[in-house]
Amino acid sequence: MHDITALRTEGIENLLRQHPGVTADVDSGYQGLARDFPGQVTAPPRKPKAGATPGQVTEREAAREQQSSRRIRIEHSIAEPRQRRPLQRYIGRREYFEDTALAIAQWH
């Protein structure tokens, strides 16, 4: 299921309507949601059309970078539990678990 479909079936759109003070920074997969909720949802700007001026390209890149820098903290917090996933299926010897866990933590 696409992200936006899941979002609509889970009722997030309705919650955004009920709580207009809530804001969200989303990735480019949610351009439609950002279009539907312009004051609440912020998506990266679309790529400029062919023939765009260098100034338009530069402006878009600056806006994209600003939005991306706000989202990166969220992306990292989402990814952190996934980094520990190998430990959920650890089948090695128990006495080596601590060393393995430390090695995984240092690798990430």
MMTF fields as JSON, N, C-alpha, C and O atoms, coordinates in Angstrom:
{
  "mmtfVersion": "1.0.0",
  "mmtfProducer": "UNKNOWN",
  "numBonds": 431,
  "numAtoms": 432,
  "numGroups": 108,
  "numChains": 1,
  "numModels": 1,
  "chainsPerModel": [1],
  "groupsPerChain": [108],
  "chainIdList": ["A"],
  "bondAtomList": [4, 2, 8, 6, 12, 10, 16, 14, 20, 18, 24, 22, 28, 26, 32, 30, 36, 34, 40, 38, 44, 42, 48, 46, 52, 50, 56, 54, 60, 58, 64, 62, 68, 66, 72, 70, 76, 74, 80, 78, 84, 82, 88, 86, 92, 90, 96, 94, 100, 98, 104, 102, 108, 106, 112, 110, 116, 114, 120, 118, 124, 122, 128, 126, 132, 130, 136, 134, 140, 138, 144, 142, 148, 146, 152, 150, 156, 154, 160, 158, 164, 162, 168, 166, 172, 170, 176, 174, 180, 178, 184, 182, 188, 186, 192, 190, 196, 194, 200, 198, 204, 202, 208, 206, 212, 210, 216, 214, 220, 218, 224, 222, 228, 226, 232, 230, 236, 234, 240, 238, 244, 242, 248, 246, 252, 250, 256, 254, 260, 258, 264, 262, 268, 266, 272, 270, 276, 274, 280, 278, 284, 282, 288, 286, 292, 290, 296, 294, 300, 298, 304, 302, 308, 306, 312, 310, 316, 314, 320, 318, 324, 322, 328, 326, 332, 330, 336, 334, 340, 338, 344, 342, 348, 346, 352, 350, 356, 354, 360, 358, 364, 362, 368, 366, 372, 370, 376, 374, 380, 378, 384, 382, 388, 386, 392, 390, 396, 394, 400, 398, 404, 402, 408, 406, 412, 410, 416, 414, 420, 418, 424, 422, 428, 426],
  "bondOrderList": [1, 1, 1, 1, 1, 1, 1, 1, 1, 1, 1, 1, 1, 1, 1, 1, 1, 1, 1, 1, 1, 1, 1, 1, 1, 1, 1, 1, 1, 1, 1, 1, 1, 1, 1, 1, 1, 1, 1, 1, 1, 1, 1, 1, 1, 1, 1, 1, 1, 1, 1, 1, 1, 1, 1, 1, 1, 1, 1, 1, 1, 1, 1, 1, 1, 1, 1, 1, 1, 1, 1, 1, 1, 1, 1, 1, 1, 1, 1, 1, 1, 1, 1, 1, 1, 1, 1, 1, 1, 1, 1, 1, 1, 1, 1, 1, 1, 1, 1, 1, 1, 1, 1, 1, 1, 1, 1],
  "groupList": [{"groupName": "MET", "atomNameList": ["N", "CA", "C", "O"], "elementList": ["N", "C", "C", "O"], "formalChargeList": [0, 0, 0, 0], "bondAtomList": [1, 0, 2, 1, 3, 2], "bondOrderList": [1, 1, 2], "singleLetterCode": "M", "chemCompType": "L-PEPTIDE LINKING"}, {"groupName": "HIS", "atomNameList": ["N", "CA", "C", "O"], "elementList": ["N", "C", "C", "O"], "formalChargeList": [0, 0, 0, 0], "bondAtomList": [1, 0, 2, 1, 3, 2], "bondOrderList": [1, 1, 2], "singleLetterCode": "H", "chemCompType": "L-PEPTIDE LINKING"}, {"groupName": "ASP", "atomNameList": ["N", "CA", "C", "O"], "elementList": ["N", "C", "C", "O"], "formalChargeList": [0, 0, 0, 0], "bondAtomList": [1, 0, 2, 1, 3, 2], "bondOrderList": [1, 1, 2], "singleLetterCode": "D", "chemCompType": "L-PEPTIDE LINKING"}, {"groupName": "ILE", "atomNameList": ["N", "CA", "C", "O"], "elementList": ["N", "C", "C", "O"], "formalChargeList": [0, 0, 0, 0], "bondAtomList": [1, 0, 2, 1, 3, 2], "bondOrderList": [1, 1, 2], "singleLetterCode": "I", "chemCompType": "L-PEPTIDE LINKING"}, {"groupName": "THR", "atomNameList": ["N", "CA", "C", "O"], "elementList": ["N", "C", "C", "O"], "formalChargeList": [0, 0, 0, 0], "bondAtomList": [1, 0, 2, 1, 3, 2], "bondOrderList": [1, 1, 2], "singleLetterCode": "T", "chemCompType": "L-PEPTIDE LINKING"}, {"groupName": "ALA", "atomNameList": ["N", "CA", "C", "O"], "elementList": ["N", "C", "C", "O"], "formalChargeList": [0, 0, 0, 0], "bondAtomList": [1, 0, 2, 1, 3, 2], "bondOrderList": [1, 1, 2], "singleLetterCode": "A", "chemCompType": "L-PEPTIDE LINKING"}, {"groupName": "LEU", "atomNameList": ["N", "CA", "C", "O"], "elementList": ["N", "C", "C", "O"], "formalChargeList": [0, 0, 0, 0], "bondAtomList": [1, 0, 2, 1, 3, 2], "bondOrderList": [1, 1, 2], "singleLetterCode": "L", "chemCompType": "L-PEPTIDE LINKING"}, {"groupName": "ARG", "atomNameList": ["N", "CA", "C", "O"], "elementList": ["N", "C", "C", "O"], "formalChargeList": [0, 0, 0, 0], "bondAtomList": [1, 0, 2, 1, 3, 2], "bondOrderList": [1, 1, 2], "singleLetterCode": "R", "chemCompType": "L-PEPTIDE LINKING"}, {"groupName": "GLU", "atomNameList": ["N", "CA", "C", "O"], "elementList": ["N", "C", "C", "O"], "formalChargeList": [0, 0, 0, 0], "bondAtomList": [1, 0, 2, 1, 3, 2], "bondOrderList": [1, 1, 2], "singleLetterCode": "E", "chemCompType": "L-PEPTIDE LINKING"}, {"groupName": "GLY", "atomNameList": ["N", "CA", "C", "O"], "elementList": ["N", "C", "C", "O"], "formalChargeList": [0, 0, 0, 0], "bondAtomList": [1, 0, 2, 1, 3, 2], "bondOrderList": [1, 1, 2], "singleLetterCode": "G", "chemCompType": "PEPTIDE LINKING"}, {"groupName": "ASN", "atomNameList": ["N", "CA", "C", "O"], "elementList": ["N", "C", "C", "O"], "formalChargeList": [0, 0, 0, 0], "bondAtomList": [1, 0, 2, 1, 3, 2], "bondOrderList": [1, 1, 2], "singleLetterCode": "N", "chemCompType": "L-PEPTIDE LINKING"}, {"groupName": "GLN", "atomNameList": ["N", "CA", "C", "O"], "elementList": ["N", "C", "C", "O"], "formalChargeList": [0, 0, 0, 0], "bondAtomList": [1, 0, 2, 1, 3, 2], "bondOrderList": [1, 1, 2], "singleLetterCode": "Q", "chemCompType": "L-PEPTIDE LINKING"}, {"groupName": "PRO", "atomNameList": ["N", "CA", "C", "O"], "elementList": ["N", "C", "C", "O"], "formalChargeList": [0, 0, 0, 0], "bondAtomList": [1, 0, 2, 1, 3, 2], "bondOrderList": [1, 1, 2], "singleLetterCode": "P", "chemCompType": "L-PEPTIDE LINKING"}, {"groupName": "VAL", "atomNameList": ["N", "CA", "C", "O"], "elementList": ["N", "C", "C", "O"], "formalChargeList": [0, 0, 0, 0], "bondAtomList": [1, 0, 2, 1, 3, 2], "bondOrderList": [1, 1, 2], "singleLetterCode": "V", "chemCompType": "L-PEPTIDE LINKING"}, {"groupName": "SER", "atomNameList": ["N", "CA", "C", "O"], "elementList": ["N", "C", "C", "O"], "formalChargeList": [0, 0, 0, 0], "bondAtomList": [1, 0, 2, 1, 3, 2], "bondOrderList": [1, 1, 2], "singleLetterCode": "S", "chemCompType": "L-PEPTIDE LINKING"}, {"groupName": "TYR", "atomNameList": ["N", "CA", "C", "O"], "elementList": ["N", "C", "C", "O"], "formalChargeList": [0, 0, 0, 0], "bondAtomList": [1, 0, 2, 1, 3, 2], "bondOrderList": [1, 1, 2], "singleLetterCode": "Y", "chemCompType": "L-PEPTIDE LINKING"}, {"groupName": "PHE", "atomNameList": ["N", "CA", "C", "O"], "elementList": ["N", "C", "C", "O"], "formalChargeList": [0, 0, 0, 0], "bondAtomList": [1, 0, 2, 1, 3, 2], "bondOrderList": [1, 1, 2], "singleLetterCode": "F", "chemCompType": "L-PEPTIDE LINKING"}, {"groupName": "LYS", "atomNameList": ["N", "CA", "C", "O"], "elementList": ["N", "C", "C", "O"], "formalChargeList": [0, 0, 0, 0], "bondAtomList": [1, 0, 2, 1, 3, 2], "bondOrderList": [1, 1, 2], "singleLetterCode": "K", "chemCompType": "L-PEPTIDE LINKING"}, {"groupName": "TRP", "atomNameList": ["N", "CA", "C", "O"], "elementList": ["N", "C", "C", "O"], "formalChargeList": [0, 0, 0, 0], "bondAtomList": [1, 0, 2, 1, 3, 2], "bondOrderList": [1, 1, 2], "singleLetterCode": "W", "chemCompType": "L-PEPTIDE LINKING"}],
  "groupTypeList": [0, 1, 2, 3, 4, 5, 6, 7, 4, 8, 9, 3, 8, 10, 6, 6, 7, 11, 1, 12, 9, 13, 4, 5, 2, 13, 2, 14, 9, 15, 11, 9, 6, 5, 7, 2, 16, 12, 9, 11, 13, 4, 5, 12, 12, 7, 17, 12, 17, 5, 9, 5, 4, 12, 9, 11, 13, 4, 8, 7, 8, 5, 5, 7, 8, 11, 11, 14, 14, 7, 7, 3, 7, 3, 8, 1, 14, 3, 5, 8, 12, 7, 11, 7, 7, 12, 6, 11, 7, 15, 3, 9, 7, 7, 8, 15, 16, 8, 2, 4, 5, 6, 5, 3, 5, 11, 18, 1],
  "groupIdList": [1, 2, 3, 4, 5, 6, 7, 8, 9, 10, 11, 12, 13, 14, 15, 16, 17, 18, 19, 20, 21, 22, 23, 24, 25, 26, 27, 28, 29, 30, 31, 32, 33, 34, 35, 36, 37, 38, 39, 40, 41, 42, 43, 44, 45, 46, 47, 48, 49, 50, 51, 52, 53, 54, 55, 56, 57, 58, 59, 60, 61, 62, 63, 64, 65, 66, 67, 68, 69, 70, 71, 72, 73, 74, 75, 76, 77, 78, 79, 80, 81, 82, 83, 84, 85, 86, 87, 88, 89, 90, 91, 92, 93, 94, 95, 96, 97, 98, 99, 100, 101, 102, 103, 104, 105, 106, 107, 108],
  "secStructList": [7, 7, 2, 2, 2, 2, 2, 2, 2, 6, 6, 2, 2, 2, 2, 2, 2, 2, 7, 6, 6, 7, 7, 3, 3, 7, 7, 4, 4, 4, 2, 2, 2, 2, 2, 2, 1, 6, 6, 6, 3, 3, 7, 7, 7, 7, 7, 7, 7, 6, 6, 7, 7, 2, 2, 2, 2, 2, 2, 2, 2, 2, 2, 2, 2, 2, 2, 2, 2, 2, 2, 2, 2, 2, 2, 2, 2, 2, 2, 2, 2, 2, 2, 6, 2, 2, 2, 2, 6, 7, 7, 1, 7, 4, 4, 4, 2, 2, 2, 2, 2, 2, 2, 2, 2, 2, 2, 7],
  "xCoordList": [0.847, 0.0, 0.894, 1.865, 0.578, 1.342, 1.145, 0.11, 2.127, 2.082, 0.833, 0.182, 0.501, -0.646, -1.948, -2.863, -2.047, -3.242, -3.365, -4.448, -2.254, -2.266, -2.653, -3.414, -2.146, -2.449, -3.946, -4.538, -4.551, -5.988, -6.821, -7.815, -6.452, -7.255, -7.119, -8.014, -6.036, -5.855, -6.503, -6.513, -7.044, -7.769, -6.918, -7.387, -5.679, -4.803, -5.335, -5.252, -5.88, -6.459, -7.558, -7.62, -8.417, -9.494, -8.94, -9.47, -7.883, -7.27, -6.662, -6.747, -6.055, -5.51, -6.626, -6.439, -7.778, -8.913, -9.429, -9.781, -9.471, -9.985, -9.026, -9.457, -7.737, -6.726, -5.864, -4.742, -6.383, -5.662, -4.338, -3.542, -4.091, -2.833, -1.682, -0.53, -1.968, -0.936, -0.232, -0.878, 1.099, 1.865, 2.717, 3.009, 3.11, 3.937, 4.859, 4.464, 6.094, 7.034, 7.068, 7.333, 6.805, 6.711, 7.674, 8.244, 7.855, 8.727, 7.936, 6.735, 8.607, 7.991, 6.837, 6.059, 6.702, 5.581, 4.247, 3.195, 4.285, 3.067, 2.773, 2.164, 3.189, 2.939, 1.454, 1.084, 0.605, -0.841, -1.376, -2.251, -0.869, -1.302, -0.877, -1.632, 0.329, 0.808, -0.047, -0.286, -0.499, -1.372, -2.738, -3.31, -3.262, -4.578, -4.57, -5.591, -3.431, -3.302, -2.113, -1.11, -2.208, -1.044, -0.473, 0.737, -1.273, -0.753, -0.216, 0.518, -0.576, -0.22, 0.89, 1.773, 0.849, 1.781, 2.751, 2.348, 4.036, 5.074, 5.831, 6.389, 5.853, 6.603, 7.716, 7.636, 8.753, 9.805, 9.211, 8.267, 9.748, 9.213, 9.45, 10.423, 8.547, 8.69, 9.902, 10.354, 10.417, 11.544, 11.078, 9.95, 11.952, 11.553, 11.401, 12.058, 10.53, 10.307, 11.532, 12.376, 11.612, 12.715, 12.704, 11.644, 13.867, 13.965, 13.871, 13.8, 13.871, 13.827, 15.127, 16.188, 15.022, 16.209, 17.119, 16.646, 18.4, 19.303, 18.853, 19.054, 18.253, 17.754, 16.63, 16.561, 15.747, 14.654, 15.199, 14.709, 16.204, 16.813, 17.477, 17.326, 18.206, 18.89, 17.884, 18.092, 16.808, 15.764, 15.118, 14.875, 14.842, 14.235, 15.174, 14.738, 16.453, 17.427, 17.539, 17.651, 17.512, 17.581, 16.344, 16.461, 15.169, 13.931, 13.936, 13.502, 14.424, 14.471, 15.425, 15.122, 16.574, 17.554, 17.012, 17.23, 16.317, 15.748, 14.715, 14.717, 13.843, 12.826, 13.483, 13.067, 14.486, 15.193, 15.9, 15.913, 16.479, 17.193, 16.224, 16.613, 14.975, 13.983, 13.573, 13.348, 13.474, 13.001, 14.068, 13.72, 15.34, 16.39, 16.357, 16.632, 16.028, 15.957, 14.878, 15.053, 13.762, 12.666, 13.081, 12.846, 13.694, 14.133, 15.116, 15.044, 16.019, 16.989, 16.299, 16.668, 15.319, 14.63, 13.812, 13.661, 13.285, 12.557, 13.52, 13.189, 14.7, 15.66, 16.367, 16.812, 16.48, 17.272, 16.838, 17.696, 15.543, 15.173, 15.519, 15.798, 15.503, 15.822, 17.293, 17.651, 18.133, 19.558, 19.834, 20.853, 18.967, 19.149, 18.521, 18.623, 17.881, 17.171, 18.034, 17.532, 19.299, 20.086, 20.139, 20.297, 20.013, 20.06, 18.788, 18.808, 17.699, 16.454, 16.564, 15.889, 17.404, 17.552, 18.916, 19.398, 19.525, 20.858, 20.81, 20.068, 21.607, 21.622, 23.007, 23.272, 23.887, 25.249, 25.311, 24.293, 26.512, 26.713, 26.43, 26.792, 25.789, 25.363, 26.527, 26.383, 27.664, 28.794, 29.385, 30.154, 29.046, 29.545, 28.515, 28.795, 27.342, 26.278, 26.695, 26.455, 27.312, 27.694, 28.661, 28.504, 29.66, 30.615, 29.925, 30.222, 29.006, 28.273, 27.412, 27.38, 26.719, 25.85, 26.684, 26.277, 27.837, 28.694, 29.218, 29.315, 29.552, 30.049, 28.965, 29.253, 27.736, 26.62, 26.373, 26.166, 26.392, 26.146, 27.232, 26.931, 28.472, 29.559, 29.522, 29.918, 29.06, 29.001, 27.97, 28.169, 26.88, 25.806, 26.127, 25.382],
  "yCoordList": [-1.175, 0.0, 1.24, 1.304, 2.2, 3.441, 4.225, 4.105, 5.013, 5.782, 6.646, 6.671, 7.344, 8.257, 7.49, 7.966, 6.302, 5.478, 5.021, 5.06, 4.589, 4.181, 5.359, 5.197, 6.51, 7.697, 7.991, 8.31, 7.886, 8.168, 7.085, 7.402, 5.83, 4.77, 4.743, 4.252, 5.251, 5.305, 6.54, 6.683, 7.432, 8.585, 9.796, 10.708, 9.82, 10.947, 12.231, 13.307, 12.111, 13.294, 13.902, 15.121, 13.066, 13.567, 14.244, 15.26, 13.683, 14.293, 15.656, 16.584, 15.778, 17.073, 18.111, 19.279, 17.68, 18.605, 19.007, 20.165, 18.059, 18.327, 19.174, 19.896, 19.091, 19.795, 20.667, 20.29, 21.826, 22.665, 23.233, 23.751, 23.15, 23.646, 22.672, 23.045, 21.434, 20.41, 20.605, 20.814, 20.534, 20.668, 19.419, 18.687, 19.192, 18.032, 18.347, 19.021, 17.854, 17.895, 16.486, 15.526, 16.358, 15.04, 14.938, 15.939, 13.715, 13.55, 13.749, 14.017, 13.619, 13.944, 13.01, 13.333, 11.885, 10.983, 11.548, 11.011, 12.621, 13.222, 14.586, 15.43, 14.819, 16.106, 16.446, 17.6, 15.461, 15.7, 16.124, 16.987, 15.537, 15.906, 17.341, 18.106, 17.695, 19.058, 20.039, 21.164, 19.62, 20.463, 20.627, 21.717, 19.545, 19.585, 20.332, 20.888, 20.349, 21.007, 21.967, 21.724, 23.052, 23.911, 24.559, 24.777, 24.872, 25.506, 24.521, 24.902, 23.254, 22.256, 21.314, 20.976, 20.897, 19.877, 20.505, 21.182, 20.267, 20.81, 19.665, 18.811, 19.644, 18.65, 19.382, 20.595, 18.661, 19.31, 19.906, 19.348, 21.018, 21.598, 20.672, 19.918, 20.751, 19.932, 20.388, 21.527, 19.474, 19.831, 20.862, 20.795, 21.823, 22.813, 22.159, 21.167, 22.736, 22.21, 22.458, 23.295, 21.72, 21.916, 23.354, 23.909, 23.951, 25.333, 26.337, 27.543, 25.845, 26.755, 27.557, 27.084, 28.743, 29.589, 29.069, 28.39, 29.372, 28.945, 29.471, 28.807, 30.647, 31.202, 30.366, 30.176, 29.866, 29.009, 27.698, 27.195, 27.149, 25.898, 26.11, 25.29, 27.204, 27.516, 27.738, 27.272, 28.44, 28.704, 27.399, 27.204, 26.512, 25.217, 24.395, 23.775, 24.382, 23.613, 24.144, 23.363, 25.46, 26.056, 25.678, 25.35, 25.721, 25.349, 23.866, 23.478, 23.03, 21.589, 21.265, 20.428, 21.931, 21.688, 22.12, 21.437, 23.238, 23.717, 22.717, 22.391, 22.235, 21.269, 19.951, 19.316, 19.546, 18.299, 18.357, 17.368, 19.492, 19.602, 19.516, 19.08, 19.925, 19.756, 18.294, 17.808, 17.585, 16.201, 15.197, 14.108, 15.526, 14.54, 14.005, 12.826, 14.851, 14.396, 13.336, 12.358, 13.54, 12.58, 11.277, 10.196, 11.379, 10.186, 9.367, 8.138, 10.04, 9.322, 8.634, 7.514, 9.27, 8.634, 7.433, 6.464, 7.49, 6.343, 5.194, 4.031, 5.515, 4.49, 3.841, 2.698, 4.535, 4.008, 2.622, 1.758, 2.372, 1.008, -0.062, -1.205, 0.301, -0.664, -1.075, -2.174, -0.192, -0.5, -1.626, -2.306, -1.828, -2.87, -4.204, -5.19, -4.234, -5.433, -6.708, -7.769, -6.642, -7.883, -8.533, -9.75, -7.753, -8.315, -9.076, -9.921, -8.802, -9.528, -10.993, -11.859, -11.256, -12.626, -13.214, -14.108, -12.715, -13.177, -14.645, -15.031, -15.459, -16.888, -17.359, -18.557, -16.381, -16.724, -17.139, -17.215, -17.401, -17.798, -16.62, -15.481, -16.907, -15.876, -15.038, -13.832, -15.664, -14.916, -13.913, -13.041, -14.016, -13.069, -11.981, -11.093, -12.049, -11.103, -9.652, -8.784, -9.384, -8.013, -7.442, -6.303, -8.231, -7.765, -7.514, -6.539, -8.402, -8.246, -6.988, -6.224, -6.776, -5.586, -4.303, -3.344, -4.285, -3.109, -2.884, -1.743, -3.951, -3.819, -3.249, -2.402, -3.702, -3.19, -1.721, -0.912, -1.369, 0.014, 0.943, 2.064, 0.502, 1.333, 1.424, 2.442, 0.388, 0.366, 1.373, 2.006, 1.521, 2.439, 3.755, 4.714],
  "zCoordList": [0.0, 0.0, 0.0, 0.754, -0.821, -0.883, 0.415, 1.072, 0.77, 2.015, 2.124, 3.169, 1.062, 1.126, 1.291, 1.964, 0.681, 0.845, 2.289, 2.871, 2.86, 4.265, 5.153, 6.108, 4.848, 5.635, 5.606, 6.637, 4.441, 4.328, 4.994, 5.649, 4.851, 5.453, 6.973, 7.661, 7.497, 8.948, 9.569, 10.792, 8.741, 9.252, 9.59, 10.271, 9.128, 9.432, 8.792, 9.384, 7.58, 6.924, 7.784, 7.944, 8.333, 9.187, 10.436, 10.887, 10.987, 12.17, 11.837, 12.641, 10.666, 10.26, 10.123, 10.462, 9.629, 9.517, 10.904, 11.126, 11.822, 13.171, 14.003, 14.903, 13.709, 14.5, 13.581, 13.241, 13.181, 12.215, 12.75, 11.967, 14.038, 14.59, 14.449, 14.671, 14.085, 13.93, 12.593, 11.566, 12.613, 11.372, 11.169, 12.115, 9.917, 9.59, 8.422, 7.47, 8.503, 7.386, 6.812, 7.536, 5.528, 4.908, 3.737, 3.304, 3.22, 2.064, 0.775, 0.809, -0.341, -1.637, -1.999, -2.897, -1.341, -1.602, -1.153, -1.499, -0.389, 0.149, -0.462, 0.194, -1.7, -2.357, -2.362, -2.148, -2.602, -2.635, -1.284, -1.208, -0.227, 1.114, 1.421, 2.02, 1.008, 1.202, 0.392, 0.833, -0.774, -1.591, -0.917, -0.933, -0.323, 0.315, 1.647, 2.05, 2.331, 3.638, 3.605, 4.276, 2.834, 2.617, 3.87, 3.929, 4.857, 6.061, 7.075, 7.987, 6.927, 7.924, 7.48, 8.268, 6.239, 5.757, 4.766, 3.82, 5.004, 4.14, 3.479, 4.167, 2.16, 1.39, 0.653, 0.46, 0.239, -0.546, -1.825, -2.383, -2.287, -3.52, -4.71, -4.753, -5.657, -6.864, -7.661, -7.543, -8.474, -9.343, -10.356, -10.844, -10.674, -11.676, -13.051, -13.364, -13.846, -15.192, -16.055, -15.738, -17.145, -18.085, -18.565, -18.855, -18.648, -19.086, -17.954, -18.194, -16.712, -15.569, -15.5, -15.907, -14.993, -14.885, -13.777, -12.866, -13.837, -12.763, -11.394, -10.377, -11.368, -10.114, -9.53, -8.316, -10.386, -9.923, -9.371, -8.36, -10.028, -9.58, -8.221, -7.315, -8.086, -6.831, -5.707, -4.586, -5.998, -5.0, -4.538, -3.347, -5.489, -5.146, -4.279, -3.308, -4.618, -3.838, -2.414, -1.469, -2.251, -0.914, -0.096, 1.085, -0.709, -0.017, 0.321, 1.406, -0.599, -0.362, 0.788, 1.639, 0.805, 1.863, 3.23, 4.23, 3.268, 4.526, 5.054, 6.241, 4.182, 4.598, 4.995, 5.965, 4.265, 4.558, 5.913, 6.646, 6.245, 7.519, 8.702, 9.786, 8.507, 9.578, 9.709, 10.817, 8.575, 8.585, 9.022, 9.478, 8.899, 9.138, 10.564, 10.787, 11.525, 12.923, 13.08, 13.807, 12.393, 12.459, 11.789, 12.327, 10.621, 9.898, 10.735, 10.76, 11.409, 12.255, 13.42, 13.775, 14.017, 15.147, 14.684, 15.428, 13.466, 12.917, 12.619, 12.848, 12.111, 11.704, 12.888, 12.78, 14.007, 15.123, 15.595, 15.771, 15.808, 16.235, 15.206, 15.568, 13.927, 12.87, 12.909, 12.484, 13.416, 13.474, 14.466, 14.354, 15.407, 16.422, 16.011, 16.741, 14.858, 14.411, 14.406, 14.779, 14.002, 14.031, 15.415, 15.518, 16.455, 17.81, 18.155, 19.05, 17.478, 17.744, 17.321, 17.877, 16.354, 15.84, 16.168, 15.473, 17.214, 17.583, 17.979, 18.882, 17.296, 17.597, 18.022, 18.126, 18.267, 18.677, 20.143, 20.831, 20.593, 21.988, 22.906, 22.61, 24.006, 24.939, 25.467, 25.665, 25.69, 26.249, 25.259, 25.664, 23.974, 22.977, 22.638, 21.832, 23.241, 22.909, 23.167, 22.327, 24.314, 24.646, 23.615, 23.177, 23.226, 22.22, 20.875, 20.184, 20.52, 19.263, 19.296, 18.331, 20.404, 20.536, 20.447, 19.792, 21.097, 21.038, 19.629, 19.177, 18.941, 17.57, 16.653, 15.807, 16.814, 16.002, 16.329, 15.424, 17.606, 18.013, 17.473, 17.063, 17.466, 16.955, 15.436, 14.868, 14.782, 13.317, 12.82, 11.783, 13.548, 13.127, 13.695, 13.492]
}
